[in-house]
Amino acid sequence: MTPEMGRAEDVAKKIRLELELRGLLKEPVGIDIVELPVLFALQKEGIRVVDGQALMSEARLIKTREIALLNTRR
């Protein structure tokens, strides 16, 4: 997809709308991996993007342990 298609901007506008509907527009949004055009579009929409990589890594570790436990009970 080319930048001219406006996909990054469309995504950012949809996210902004969802945040507004929930009264969360002023809250930070943690993201672990993002394409630069999407990051820039989010910032342009006034969305404060913060590093969510460490939190997501912790969540993946917990989930991996849960899956291992489920697999041992079979």
Predicted model as a PDB file, atoms N, CA, C, CB and O in Angstrom, pLDDT in the B-factor column:
MODEL        1                                                                  
ATOM      1  N   MET A   1       0.839  -1.185   0.000  1.00 60.00           N  
ATOM      2  CA  MET A   1       0.000   0.000   0.000  1.00 60.00           C  
ATOM      3  C   MET A   1       0.882   1.246   0.000  1.00 60.00           C  
ATOM      4  CB  MET A   1      -0.954   0.000   1.219  1.00 60.00           C  
ATOM      5  O   MET A   1       1.912   1.303   0.671  1.00 60.00           O  
ATOM      6  N   THR A   2       0.466   2.197  -0.739  1.00 69.00           N  
ATOM      7  CA  THR A   2       1.247   3.424  -0.831  1.00 69.00           C  
ATOM      8  C   THR A   2       0.728   4.454   0.169  1.00 69.00           C  
ATOM      9  CB  THR A   2       1.200   3.991  -2.265  1.00 69.00           C  
ATOM     10  O   THR A   2      -0.439   4.400   0.558  1.00 69.00           O  
ATOM     11  N   PRO A   3       1.575   5.390   0.591  1.00 71.00           N  
ATOM     12  CA  PRO A   3       1.137   6.437   1.514  1.00 71.00           C  
ATOM     13  C   PRO A   3      -0.031   7.254   0.967  1.00 71.00           C  
ATOM     14  CB  PRO A   3       2.293   7.358   1.829  1.00 71.00           C  
ATOM     15  O   PRO A   3      -0.851   7.771   1.726  1.00 71.00           O  
ATOM     16  N   GLU A   4      -0.096   7.363  -0.349  1.00 70.00           N  
ATOM     17  CA  GLU A   4      -1.159   8.142  -0.970  1.00 70.00           C  
ATOM     18  C   GLU A   4      -2.548   7.545  -0.731  1.00 70.00           C  
ATOM     19  CB  GLU A   4      -0.904   8.257  -2.452  1.00 70.00           C  
ATOM     20  O   GLU A   4      -3.556   8.238  -0.872  1.00 70.00           O  
ATOM     21  N   MET A   5      -2.599   6.279  -0.375  1.00 79.00           N  
ATOM     22  CA  MET A   5      -3.881   5.615  -0.132  1.00 79.00           C  
ATOM     23  C   MET A   5      -4.515   6.078   1.183  1.00 79.00           C  
ATOM     24  CB  MET A   5      -3.692   4.095  -0.114  1.00 79.00           C  
ATOM     25  O   MET A   5      -5.719   5.927   1.388  1.00 79.00           O  
ATOM     26  N   GLY A   6      -3.702   6.635   2.058  1.00 87.00           N  
ATOM     27  CA  GLY A   6      -4.232   7.190   3.300  1.00 87.00           C  
ATOM     28  C   GLY A   6      -4.630   6.174   4.359  1.00 87.00           C  
ATOM     29  O   GLY A   6      -5.405   6.494   5.261  1.00 87.00           O  
ATOM     30  N   ARG A   7      -4.111   4.947   4.263  1.00 93.00           N  
ATOM     31  CA  ARG A   7      -4.475   3.909   5.231  1.00 93.00           C  
ATOM     32  C   ARG A   7      -4.058   4.272   6.650  1.00 93.00           C  
ATOM     33  CB  ARG A   7      -3.844   2.588   4.839  1.00 93.00           C  
ATOM     34  O   ARG A   7      -4.827   4.062   7.588  1.00 93.00           O  
ATOM     35  N   ALA A   8      -2.866   4.806   6.821  1.00 94.00           N  
ATOM     36  CA  ALA A   8      -2.390   5.166   8.157  1.00 94.00           C  
ATOM     37  C   ALA A   8      -3.298   6.221   8.777  1.00 94.00           C  
ATOM     38  CB  ALA A   8      -0.938   5.679   8.097  1.00 94.00           C  
ATOM     39  O   ALA A   8      -3.636   6.141   9.958  1.00 94.00           O  
ATOM     40  N   GLU A   9      -3.685   7.190   7.992  1.00 96.00           N  
ATOM     41  CA  GLU A   9      -4.566   8.248   8.474  1.00 96.00           C  
ATOM     42  C   GLU A   9      -5.950   7.708   8.830  1.00 96.00           C  
ATOM     43  CB  GLU A   9      -4.690   9.345   7.425  1.00 96.00           C  
ATOM     44  O   GLU A   9      -6.547   8.123   9.823  1.00 96.00           O  
ATOM     45  N   ASP A  10      -6.452   6.784   8.015  1.00 96.00           N  
ATOM     46  CA  ASP A  10      -7.753   6.163   8.296  1.00 96.00           C  
ATOM     47  C   ASP A  10      -7.728   5.411   9.621  1.00 96.00           C  
ATOM     48  CB  ASP A  10      -8.149   5.208   7.159  1.00 96.00           C  
ATOM     49  O   ASP A  10      -8.650   5.526  10.429  1.00 96.00           O  
ATOM     50  N   VAL A  11      -6.674   4.649   9.833  1.00 95.00           N  
ATOM     51  CA  VAL A  11      -6.532   3.889  11.076  1.00 95.00           C  
ATOM     52  C   VAL A  11      -6.463   4.842  12.262  1.00 95.00           C  
ATOM     53  CB  VAL A  11      -5.274   2.990  11.030  1.00 95.00           C  
ATOM     54  O   VAL A  11      -7.127   4.627  13.275  1.00 95.00           O  
ATOM     55  N   ALA A  12      -5.668   5.883  12.138  1.00 97.00           N  
ATOM     56  CA  ALA A  12      -5.509   6.847  13.231  1.00 97.00           C  
ATOM     57  C   ALA A  12      -6.836   7.533  13.567  1.00 97.00           C  
ATOM     58  CB  ALA A  12      -4.453   7.900  12.860  1.00 97.00           C  
ATOM     59  O   ALA A  12      -7.148   7.742  14.739  1.00 97.00           O  
ATOM     60  N   LYS A  13      -7.601   7.875  12.560  1.00 97.00           N  
ATOM     61  CA  LYS A  13      -8.903   8.519  12.801  1.00 97.00           C  
ATOM     62  C   LYS A  13      -9.868   7.567  13.504  1.00 97.00           C  
ATOM     63  CB  LYS A  13      -9.518   9.002  11.473  1.00 97.00           C  
ATOM     64  O   LYS A  13     -10.612   7.983  14.392  1.00 97.00           O  
ATOM     65  N   LYS A  14      -9.860   6.297  13.113  1.00 97.00           N  
ATOM     66  CA  LYS A  14     -10.725   5.308  13.754  1.00 97.00           C  
ATOM     67  C   LYS A  14     -10.332   5.113  15.223  1.00 97.00           C  
ATOM     68  CB  LYS A  14     -10.656   3.965  12.999  1.00 97.00           C  
ATOM     69  O   LYS A  14     -11.195   5.008  16.095  1.00 97.00           O  
ATOM     70  N   ILE A  15      -9.044   5.066  15.482  1.00 97.00           N  
ATOM     71  CA  ILE A  15      -8.569   4.909  16.860  1.00 97.00           C  
ATOM     72  C   ILE A  15      -8.942   6.137  17.678  1.00 97.00           C  
ATOM     73  CB  ILE A  15      -7.038   4.681  16.894  1.00 97.00           C  
ATOM     74  O   ILE A  15      -9.390   6.014  18.818  1.00 97.00           O  
ATOM     75  N   ARG A  16      -8.759   7.318  17.100  1.00 97.00           N  
ATOM     76  CA  ARG A  16      -9.125   8.552  17.809  1.00 97.00           C  
ATOM     77  C   ARG A  16     -10.612   8.543  18.163  1.00 97.00           C  
ATOM     78  CB  ARG A  16      -8.787   9.796  16.948  1.00 97.00           C  
ATOM     79  O   ARG A  16     -10.985   8.906  19.279  1.00 97.00           O  
ATOM     80  N   LEU A  17     -11.456   8.134  17.225  1.00 98.00           N  
ATOM     81  CA  LEU A  17     -12.896   8.089  17.462  1.00 98.00           C  
ATOM     82  C   LEU A  17     -13.230   7.138  18.617  1.00 98.00           C  
ATOM     83  CB  LEU A  17     -13.636   7.655  16.184  1.00 98.00           C  
ATOM     84  O   LEU A  17     -14.027   7.475  19.492  1.00 98.00           O  
ATOM     85  N   GLU A  18     -12.623   5.966  18.613  1.00 98.00           N  
ATOM     86  CA  GLU A  18     -12.874   4.996  19.686  1.00 98.00           C  
ATOM     87  C   GLU A  18     -12.406   5.533  21.040  1.00 98.00           C  
ATOM     88  CB  GLU A  18     -12.167   3.664  19.377  1.00 98.00           C  
ATOM     89  O   GLU A  18     -13.080   5.346  22.053  1.00 98.00           O  
ATOM     90  N   LEU A  19     -11.272   6.188  21.052  1.00 98.00           N  
ATOM     91  CA  LEU A  19     -10.775   6.773  22.308  1.00 98.00           C  
ATOM     92  C   LEU A  19     -11.709   7.878  22.794  1.00 98.00           C  
ATOM     93  CB  LEU A  19      -9.346   7.333  22.120  1.00 98.00           C  
ATOM     94  O   LEU A  19     -12.003   7.965  23.986  1.00 98.00           O  
ATOM     95  N   GLU A  20     -12.172   8.717  21.878  1.00 97.00           N  
ATOM     96  CA  GLU A  20     -13.099   9.801  22.231  1.00 97.00           C  
ATOM     97  C   GLU A  20     -14.405   9.238  22.797  1.00 97.00           C  
ATOM     98  CB  GLU A  20     -13.394  10.684  20.996  1.00 97.00           C  
ATOM     99  O   GLU A  20     -14.909   9.730  23.807  1.00 97.00           O  
ATOM    100  N   LEU A  21     -14.948   8.214  22.151  1.00 98.00           N  
ATOM    101  CA  LEU A  21     -16.202   7.624  22.603  1.00 98.00           C  
ATOM    102  C   LEU A  21     -16.110   7.083  24.027  1.00 98.00           C  
ATOM    103  CB  LEU A  21     -16.618   6.516  21.663  1.00 98.00           C  
ATOM    104  O   LEU A  21     -17.102   7.035  24.753  1.00 98.00           O  
ATOM    105  N   ARG A  22     -14.918   6.681  24.406  1.00 97.00           N  
ATOM    106  CA  ARG A  22     -14.715   6.098  25.723  1.00 97.00           C  
ATOM    107  C   ARG A  22     -14.105   7.081  26.734  1.00 97.00           C  
ATOM    108  CB  ARG A  22     -13.833   4.886  25.601  1.00 97.00           C  
ATOM    109  O   ARG A  22     -13.795   6.708  27.866  1.00 97.00           O  
ATOM    110  N   GLY A  23     -13.938   8.341  26.306  1.00 97.00           N  
ATOM    111  CA  GLY A  23     -13.365   9.352  27.193  1.00 97.00           C  
ATOM    112  C   GLY A  23     -11.898   9.125  27.499  1.00 97.00           C  
ATOM    113  O   GLY A  23     -11.416   9.488  28.573  1.00 97.00           O  
ATOM    114  N   LEU A  24     -11.190   8.526  26.558  1.00 97.00           N  
ATOM    115  CA  LEU A  24      -9.784   8.175  26.786  1.00 97.00           C  
ATOM    116  C   LEU A  24      -8.798   8.918  25.894  1.00 97.00           C  
ATOM    117  CB  LEU A  24      -9.602   6.711  26.588  1.00 97.00           C  
ATOM    118  O   LEU A  24      -7.621   8.558  25.845  1.00 97.00           O  
ATOM    119  N   LEU A  25      -9.249   9.932  25.197  1.00 95.00           N  
ATOM    120  CA  LEU A  25      -8.376  10.595  24.233  1.00 95.00           C  
ATOM    121  C   LEU A  25      -7.133  11.208  24.879  1.00 95.00           C  
ATOM    122  CB  LEU A  25      -9.146  11.668  23.505  1.00 95.00           C  
ATOM    123  O   LEU A  25      -6.078  11.264  24.246  1.00 95.00           O  
ATOM    124  N   LYS A  26      -7.238  11.658  26.104  1.00 95.00           N  
ATOM    125  CA  LYS A  26      -6.094  12.286  26.778  1.00 95.00           C  
ATOM    126  C   LYS A  26      -5.153  11.264  27.410  1.00 95.00           C  
ATOM    127  CB  LYS A  26      -6.585  13.248  27.845  1.00 95.00           C  
ATOM    128  O   LYS A  26      -4.086  11.624  27.907  1.00 95.00           O  
ATOM    129  N   GLU A  27      -5.546   9.992  27.391  1.00 97.00           N  
ATOM    130  CA  GLU A  27      -4.715   8.940  27.987  1.00 97.00           C  
ATOM    131  C   GLU A  27      -3.678   8.444  26.987  1.00 97.00           C  
ATOM    132  CB  GLU A  27      -5.590   7.766  28.471  1.00 97.00           C  
ATOM    133  O   GLU A  27      -3.920   8.474  25.780  1.00 97.00           O  
ATOM    134  N   PRO A  28      -2.522   7.987  27.477  1.00 96.00           N  
ATOM    135  CA  PRO A  28      -1.502   7.453  26.564  1.00 96.00           C  
ATOM    136  C   PRO A  28      -1.931   6.109  25.996  1.00 96.00           C  
ATOM    137  CB  PRO A  28      -0.153   7.311  27.285  1.00 96.00           C  
ATOM    138  O   PRO A  28      -2.655   5.351  26.642  1.00 96.00           O  
ATOM    139  N   VAL A  29      -1.481   5.824  24.790  1.00 96.00           N  
ATOM    140  CA  VAL A  29      -1.753   4.545  24.140  1.00 96.00           C  
ATOM    141  C   VAL A  29      -0.422   3.814  23.998  1.00 96.00           C  
ATOM    142  CB  VAL A  29      -2.455   4.740  22.740  1.00 96.00           C  
ATOM    143  O   VAL A  29       0.485   4.286  23.312  1.00 96.00           O  
ATOM    144  N   GLY A  30      -0.314   2.663  24.651  1.00 95.00           N  
ATOM    145  CA  GLY A  30       0.907   1.865  24.580  1.00 95.00           C  
ATOM    146  C   GLY A  30       0.906   0.977  23.352  1.00 95.00           C  
ATOM    147  O   GLY A  30      -0.060   0.258  23.094  1.00 95.00           O  
ATOM    148  N   ILE A  31       1.976   1.028  22.609  1.00 94.00           N  
ATOM    149  CA  ILE A  31       2.115   0.236  21.382  1.00 94.00           C  
ATOM    150  C   ILE A  31       3.473  -0.445  21.416  1.00 94.00           C  
ATOM    151  CB  ILE A  31       1.963   1.126  20.096  1.00 94.00           C  
ATOM    152  O   ILE A  31       4.480   0.179  21.750  1.00 94.00           O  
ATOM    153  N   ASP A  32       3.498  -1.743  21.064  1.00 91.00           N  
ATOM    154  CA  ASP A  32       4.783  -2.433  21.075  1.00 91.00           C  
ATOM    155  C   ASP A  32       5.477  -2.396  19.715  1.00 91.00           C  
ATOM    156  CB  ASP A  32       4.591  -3.868  21.509  1.00 91.00           C  
ATOM    157  O   ASP A  32       6.694  -2.225  19.643  1.00 91.00           O  
ATOM    158  N   ILE A  33       4.719  -2.552  18.654  1.00 91.00           N  
ATOM    159  CA  ILE A  33       5.300  -2.498  17.309  1.00 91.00           C  
ATOM    160  C   ILE A  33       4.365  -1.673  16.433  1.00 91.00           C  
ATOM    161  CB  ILE A  33       5.517  -3.943  16.710  1.00 91.00           C  
ATOM    162  O   ILE A  33       3.151  -1.878  16.444  1.00 91.00           O  
ATOM    163  N   VAL A  34       4.937  -0.739  15.674  1.00 93.00           N  
ATOM    164  CA  VAL A  34       4.107   0.126  14.839  1.00 93.00           C  
ATOM    165  C   VAL A  34       4.907   0.544  13.594  1.00 93.00           C  
ATOM    166  CB  VAL A  34       3.626   1.383  15.643  1.00 93.00           C  
ATOM    167  O   VAL A  34       6.117   0.761  13.660  1.00 93.00           O  
ATOM    168  N   GLU A  35       4.219   0.648  12.492  1.00 92.00           N  
ATOM    169  CA  GLU A  35       4.843   1.180  11.284  1.00 92.00           C  
ATOM    170  C   GLU A  35       4.919   2.696  11.432  1.00 92.00           C  
ATOM    171  CB  GLU A  35       4.043   0.772   9.990  1.00 92.00           C  
ATOM    172  O   GLU A  35       3.999   3.312  11.970  1.00 92.00           O  
ATOM    173  N   LEU A  36       5.986   3.289  10.970  1.00 94.00           N  
ATOM    174  CA  LEU A  36       6.195   4.728  11.151  1.00 94.00           C  
ATOM    175  C   LEU A  36       5.057   5.583  10.595  1.00 94.00           C  
ATOM    176  CB  LEU A  36       7.486   5.136  10.496  1.00 94.00           C  
ATOM    177  O   LEU A  36       4.667   6.544  11.259  1.00 94.00           O  
ATOM    178  N   PRO A  37       4.503   5.291   9.418  1.00 94.00           N  
ATOM    179  CA  PRO A  37       3.391   6.122   8.948  1.00 94.00           C  
ATOM    180  C   PRO A  37       2.201   6.106   9.907  1.00 94.00           C  
ATOM    181  CB  PRO A  37       2.943   5.654   7.575  1.00 94.00           C  
ATOM    182  O   PRO A  37       1.529   7.123  10.077  1.00 94.00           O  
ATOM    183  N   VAL A  38       1.937   4.955  10.535  1.00 95.00           N  
ATOM    184  CA  VAL A  38       0.840   4.862  11.495  1.00 95.00           C  
ATOM    185  C   VAL A  38       1.174   5.664  12.746  1.00 95.00           C  
ATOM    186  CB  VAL A  38       0.553   3.389  11.857  1.00 95.00           C  
ATOM    187  O   VAL A  38       0.319   6.383  13.263  1.00 95.00           O  
ATOM    188  N   LEU A  39       2.399   5.550  13.238  1.00 96.00           N  
ATOM    189  CA  LEU A  39       2.827   6.328  14.406  1.00 96.00           C  
ATOM    190  C   LEU A  39       2.646   7.817  14.151  1.00 96.00           C  
ATOM    191  CB  LEU A  39       4.297   6.024  14.754  1.00 96.00           C  
ATOM    192  O   LEU A  39       2.084   8.528  14.984  1.00 96.00           O  
ATOM    193  N   PHE A  40       3.112   8.282  13.025  1.00 96.00           N  
ATOM    194  CA  PHE A  40       3.008   9.713  12.704  1.00 96.00           C  
ATOM    195  C   PHE A  40       1.552  10.151  12.572  1.00 96.00           C  
ATOM    196  CB  PHE A  40       3.764  10.025  11.405  1.00 96.00           C  
ATOM    197  O   PHE A  40       1.190  11.246  13.002  1.00 96.00           O  
ATOM    198  N   ALA A  41       0.715   9.295  11.977  1.00 96.00           N  
ATOM    199  CA  ALA A  41      -0.701   9.627  11.827  1.00 96.00           C  
ATOM    200  C   ALA A  41      -1.394   9.694  13.187  1.00 96.00           C  
ATOM    201  CB  ALA A  41      -1.398   8.595  10.928  1.00 96.00           C  
ATOM    202  O   ALA A  41      -2.228  10.570  13.416  1.00 96.00           O  
ATOM    203  N   LEU A  42      -1.052   8.771  14.090  1.00 97.00           N  
ATOM    204  CA  LEU A  42      -1.613   8.805  15.444  1.00 97.00           C  
ATOM    205  C   LEU A  42      -1.226  10.097  16.158  1.00 97.00           C  
ATOM    206  CB  LEU A  42      -1.137   7.588  16.258  1.00 97.00           C  
ATOM    207  O   LEU A  42      -2.063  10.748  16.783  1.00 97.00           O  
ATOM    208  N   GLN A  43       0.037  10.453  16.058  1.00 97.00           N  
ATOM    209  CA  GLN A  43       0.510  11.683  16.691  1.00 97.00           C  
ATOM    210  C   GLN A  43      -0.181  12.908  16.093  1.00 97.00           C  
ATOM    211  CB  GLN A  43       2.033  11.809  16.542  1.00 97.00           C  
ATOM    212  O   GLN A  43      -0.521  13.847  16.812  1.00 97.00           O  
ATOM    213  N   LYS A  44      -0.382  12.894  14.797  1.00 96.00           N  
ATOM    214  CA  LYS A  44      -1.049  14.011  14.125  1.00 96.00           C  
ATOM    215  C   LYS A  44      -2.494  14.158  14.611  1.00 96.00           C  
ATOM    216  CB  LYS A  44      -1.020  13.811  12.598  1.00 96.00           C  
ATOM    217  O   LYS A  44      -3.032  15.264  14.643  1.00 96.00           O  
ATOM    218  N   GLU A  45      -3.120  13.036  14.987  1.00 97.00           N  
ATOM    219  CA  GLU A  45      -4.486  13.048  15.512  1.00 97.00           C  
ATOM    220  C   GLU A  45      -4.527  13.451  16.993  1.00 97.00           C  
ATOM    221  CB  GLU A  45      -5.128  11.670  15.328  1.00 97.00           C  
ATOM    222  O   GLU A  45      -5.599  13.504  17.596  1.00 97.00           O  
ATOM    223  N   GLY A  46      -3.369  13.729  17.565  1.00 96.00           N  
ATOM    224  CA  GLY A  46      -3.326  14.150  18.964  1.00 96.00           C  
ATOM    225  C   GLY A  46      -3.276  12.997  19.949  1.00 96.00           C  
ATOM    226  O   GLY A  46      -3.525  13.184  21.140  1.00 96.00           O  
ATOM    227  N   ILE A  47      -2.961  11.819  19.466  1.00 97.00           N  
ATOM    228  CA  ILE A  47      -2.883  10.639  20.319  1.00 97.00           C  
ATOM    229  C   ILE A  47      -1.458  10.512  20.835  1.00 97.00           C  
ATOM    230  CB  ILE A  47      -3.318   9.353  19.552  1.00 97.00           C  
ATOM    231  O   ILE A  47      -0.495  10.503  20.069  1.00 97.00           O  
ATOM    232  N   ARG A  48      -1.352  10.413  22.166  1.00 97.00           N  
ATOM    233  CA  ARG A  48      -0.022  10.295  22.791  1.00 97.00           C  
ATOM    234  C   ARG A  48       0.359   8.816  22.821  1.00 97.00           C  
ATOM    235  CB  ARG A  48      -0.009  10.911  24.249  1.00 97.00           C  
ATOM    236  O   ARG A  48      -0.230   8.021  23.554  1.00 97.00           O  
ATOM    237  N   VAL A  49       1.344   8.469  22.019  1.00 97.00           N  
ATOM    238  CA  VAL A  49       1.808   7.091  21.899  1.00 97.00           C  
ATOM    239  C   VAL A  49       3.000   6.901  22.832  1.00 97.00           C  
ATOM    240  CB  VAL A  49       2.190   6.746  20.422  1.00 97.00           C  
ATOM    241  O   VAL A  49       3.939   7.697  22.841  1.00 97.00           O  
ATOM    242  N   VAL A  50       2.936   5.815  23.624  1.00 95.00           N  
ATOM    243  CA  VAL A  50       4.039   5.493  24.532  1.00 95.00           C  
ATOM    244  C   VAL A  50       4.517   4.071  24.250  1.00 95.00           C  
ATOM    245  CB  VAL A  50       3.602   5.644  26.024  1.00 95.00           C  
ATOM    246  O   VAL A  50       3.830   3.283  23.600  1.00 95.00           O  
ATOM    247  N   ASP A  51       5.698   3.767  24.749  1.00 94.00           N  
ATOM    248  CA  ASP A  51       6.308   2.457  24.543  1.00 94.00           C  
ATOM    249  C   ASP A  51       5.559   1.398  25.353  1.00 94.00           C  
ATOM    250  CB  ASP A  51       7.804   2.483  24.936  1.00 94.00           C  
ATOM    251  O   ASP A  51       5.530   1.454  26.582  1.00 94.00           O  
ATOM    252  N   GLY A  52       4.967   0.455  24.670  1.00 91.00           N  
ATOM    253  CA  GLY A  52       4.251  -0.628  25.329  1.00 91.00           C  
ATOM    254  C   GLY A  52       4.953  -1.962  25.181  1.00 91.00           C  
ATOM    255  O   GLY A  52       4.389  -3.005  25.513  1.00 91.00           O  
ATOM    256  N   GLN A  53       6.187  -1.936  24.683  1.00 90.00           N  
ATOM    257  CA  GLN A  53       6.895  -3.175  24.392  1.00 90.00           C  
ATOM    258  C   GLN A  53       7.194  -3.992  25.644  1.00 90.00           C  
ATOM    259  CB  GLN A  53       8.178  -2.871  23.672  1.00 90.00           C  
ATOM    260  O   GLN A  53       7.001  -5.207  25.638  1.00 90.00           O  
ATOM    261  N   ALA A  54       7.655  -3.362  26.705  1.00 88.00           N  
ATOM    262  CA  ALA A  54       7.992  -4.095  27.925  1.00 88.00           C  
ATOM    263  C   ALA A  54       6.744  -4.753  28.521  1.00 88.00           C  
ATOM    264  CB  ALA A  54       8.646  -3.150  28.957  1.00 88.00           C  
ATOM    265  O   ALA A  54       6.786  -5.910  28.939  1.00 88.00           O  
ATOM    266  N   LEU A  55       5.649  -4.018  28.557  1.00 88.00           N  
ATOM    267  CA  LEU A  55       4.402  -4.561  29.090  1.00 88.00           C  
ATOM    268  C   LEU A  55       3.909  -5.744  28.260  1.00 88.00           C  
ATOM    269  CB  LEU A  55       3.331  -3.475  29.138  1.00 88.00           C  
ATOM    270  O   LEU A  55       3.470  -6.752  28.815  1.00 88.00           O  
ATOM    271  N   MET A  56       3.978  -5.625  26.945  1.00 86.00           N  
ATOM    272  CA  MET A  56       3.541  -6.714  26.077  1.00 86.00           C  
ATOM    273  C   MET A  56       4.453  -7.938  26.223  1.00 86.00           C  
ATOM    274  CB  MET A  56       3.511  -6.247  24.614  1.00 86.00           C  
ATOM    275  O   MET A  56       3.983  -9.073  26.142  1.00 86.00           O  
ATOM    276  N   SER A  57       5.746  -7.712  26.436  1.00 87.00           N  
ATOM    277  CA  SER A  57       6.674  -8.830  26.652  1.00 87.00           C  
ATOM    278  C   SER A  57       6.316  -9.580  27.925  1.00 87.00           C  
ATOM    279  CB  SER A  57       8.130  -8.327  26.725  1.00 87.00           C  
ATOM    280  O   SER A  57       6.351 -10.810  27.955  1.00 87.00           O  
ATOM    281  N   GLU A  58       5.972  -8.842  28.977  1.00 86.00           N  
ATOM    282  CA  GLU A  58       5.551  -9.471  30.230  1.00 86.00           C  
ATOM    283  C   GLU A  58       4.265 -10.267  30.028  1.00 86.00           C  
ATOM    284  CB  GLU A  58       5.353  -8.408  31.327  1.00 86.00           C  
ATOM    285  O   GLU A  58       4.134 -11.384  30.529  1.00 86.00           O  
ATOM    286  N   ALA A  59       3.323  -9.693  29.297  1.00 86.00           N  
ATOM    287  CA  ALA A  59       2.055 -10.379  29.038  1.00 86.00           C  
ATOM    288  C   ALA A  59       2.288 -11.662  28.242  1.00 86.00           C  
ATOM    289  CB  ALA A  59       1.084  -9.452  28.282  1.00 86.00           C  
ATOM    290  O   ALA A  59       1.660 -12.687  28.511  1.00 86.00           O  
ATOM    291  N   ARG A  60       3.187 -11.604  27.266  1.00 84.00           N  
ATOM    292  CA  ARG A  60       3.484 -12.799  26.471  1.00 84.00           C  
ATOM    293  C   ARG A  60       4.118 -13.882  27.342  1.00 84.00           C  
ATOM    294  CB  ARG A  60       4.418 -12.447  25.295  1.00 84.00           C  
ATOM    295  O   ARG A  60       3.824 -15.066  27.172  1.00 84.00           O  
ATOM    296  N   LEU A  61       4.975 -13.488  28.260  1.00 86.00           N  
ATOM    297  CA  LEU A  61       5.617 -14.445  29.157  1.00 86.00           C  
ATOM    298  C   LEU A  61       4.573 -15.151  30.021  1.00 86.00           C  
ATOM    299  CB  LEU A  61       6.658 -13.737  30.046  1.00 86.00           C  
ATOM    300  O   LEU A  61       4.615 -16.371  30.176  1.00 86.00           O  
ATOM    301  N   ILE A  62       3.647 -14.391  30.576  1.00 85.00           N  
ATOM    302  CA  ILE A  62       2.577 -14.964  31.391  1.00 85.00           C  
ATOM    303  C   ILE A  62       1.726 -15.904  30.551  1.00 85.00           C  
ATOM    304  CB  ILE A  62       1.703 -13.854  32.006  1.00 85.00           C  
ATOM    305  O   ILE A  62       1.409 -17.014  30.979  1.00 85.00           O  
ATOM    306  N   LYS A  63       1.361 -15.465  29.371  1.00 86.00           N  
ATOM    307  CA  LYS A  63       0.515 -16.283  28.493  1.00 86.00           C  
ATOM    308  C   LYS A  63       1.227 -17.567  28.094  1.00 86.00           C  
ATOM    309  CB  LYS A  63       0.116 -15.492  27.238  1.00 86.00           C  
ATOM    310  O   LYS A  63       0.593 -18.620  28.019  1.00 86.00           O  
ATOM    311  N   THR A  64       2.518 -17.504  27.837  1.00 84.00           N  
ATOM    312  CA  THR A  64       3.290 -18.687  27.466  1.00 84.00           C  
ATOM    313  C   THR A  64       3.275 -19.697  28.610  1.00 84.00           C  
ATOM    314  CB  THR A  64       4.743 -18.302  27.102  1.00 84.00           C  
ATOM    315  O   THR A  64       3.137 -20.900  28.384  1.00 84.00           O  
ATOM    316  N   ARG A  65       3.418 -19.200  29.838  1.00 81.00           N  
ATOM    317  CA  ARG A  65       3.363 -20.098  31.003  1.00 81.00           C  
ATOM    318  C   ARG A  65       1.981 -20.729  31.143  1.00 81.00           C  
ATOM    319  CB  ARG A  65       3.724 -19.331  32.293  1.00 81.00           C  
ATOM    320  O   ARG A  65       1.868 -21.918  31.443  1.00 81.00           O  
ATOM    321  N   GLU A  66       0.934 -19.942  30.928  1.00 82.00           N  
ATOM    322  CA  GLU A  66      -0.426 -20.473  31.014  1.00 82.00           C  
ATOM    323  C   GLU A  66      -0.643 -21.571  29.982  1.00 82.00           C  
ATOM    324  CB  GLU A  66      -1.456 -19.351  30.818  1.00 82.00           C  
ATOM    325  O   GLU A  66      -1.226 -22.609  30.297  1.00 82.00           O  
ATOM    326  N   ILE A  67      -0.191 -21.359  28.780  1.00 84.00           N  
ATOM    327  CA  ILE A  67      -0.350 -22.348  27.721  1.00 84.00           C  
ATOM    328  C   ILE A  67       0.410 -23.617  28.079  1.00 84.00           C  
ATOM    329  CB  ILE A  67       0.137 -21.788  26.370  1.00 84.00           C  
ATOM    330  O   ILE A  67      -0.097 -24.720  27.875  1.00 84.00           O  
ATOM    331  N   ALA A  68       1.617 -23.472  28.608  1.00 84.00           N  
ATOM    332  CA  ALA A  68       2.407 -24.643  29.008  1.00 84.00           C  
ATOM    333  C   ALA A  68       1.684 -25.421  30.094  1.00 84.00           C  
ATOM    334  CB  ALA A  68       3.805 -24.220  29.499  1.00 84.00           C  
ATOM    335  O   ALA A  68       1.668 -26.651  30.055  1.00 84.00           O  
ATOM    336  N   LEU A  69       1.088 -24.740  31.060  1.00 80.00           N  
ATOM    337  CA  LEU A  69       0.347 -25.424  32.111  1.00 80.00           C  
ATOM    338  C   LEU A  69      -0.868 -26.155  31.545  1.00 80.00           C  
ATOM    339  CB  LEU A  69      -0.090 -24.430  33.182  1.00 80.00           C  
ATOM    340  O   LEU A  69      -1.144 -27.294  31.922  1.00 80.00           O  
ATOM    341  N   LEU A  70      -1.581 -25.506  30.654  1.00 82.00           N  
ATOM    342  CA  LEU A  70      -2.734 -26.164  30.040  1.00 82.00           C  
ATOM    343  C   LEU A  70      -2.338 -27.411  29.261  1.00 82.00           C  
ATOM    344  CB  LEU A  70      -3.456 -25.198  29.123  1.00 82.00           C  
ATOM    345  O   LEU A  70      -3.055 -28.411  29.273  1.00 82.00           O  
ATOM    346  N   ASN A  71      -1.223 -27.351  28.600  1.00 86.00           N  
ATOM    347  CA  ASN A  71      -0.767 -28.488  27.806  1.00 86.00           C  
ATOM    348  C   ASN A  71      -0.317 -29.658  28.673  1.00 86.00           C  
ATOM    349  CB  ASN A  71       0.364 -28.062  26.899  1.00 86.00           C  
ATOM    350  O   ASN A  71      -0.415 -30.808  28.245  1.00 86.00           O  
ATOM    351  N   THR A  72       0.177 -29.390  29.888  1.00 84.00           N  
ATOM    352  CA  THR A  72       0.621 -30.473  30.762  1.00 84.00           C  
ATOM    353  C   THR A  72      -0.533 -31.171  31.454  1.00 84.00           C  
ATOM    354  CB  THR A  72       1.579 -29.943  31.794  1.00 84.00           C  
ATOM    355  O   THR A  72      -0.358 -32.276  31.966  1.00 84.00           O  
ATOM    356  N   ARG A  73      -1.695 -30.565  31.483  1.00 69.00           N  
ATOM    357  CA  ARG A  73      -2.861 -31.148  32.151  1.00 69.00           C  
ATOM    358  C   ARG A  73      -3.624 -32.099  31.233  1.00 69.00           C  
ATOM    359  CB  ARG A  73      -3.792 -30.045  32.641  1.00 69.00           C  
ATOM    360  O   ARG A  73      -4.569 -32.747  31.683  1.00 69.00           O  
ATOM    361  N   ARG A  74      -3.262 -32.196  30.021  1.00 61.00           N  
ATOM    362  CA  ARG A  74      -4.012 -33.032  29.061  1.00 61.00           C  
ATOM    363  C   ARG A  74      -3.591 -34.463  29.138  1.00 61.00           C  
ATOM    364  CB  ARG A  74      -3.828 -32.531  27.644  1.00 61.00           C  
ATOM    365  O   ARG A  74      -4.115 -35.301  28.405  1.00 61.00           O  
TER     366      ARG A  74                                                      
ENDMDL                                                                          
END                                                                             
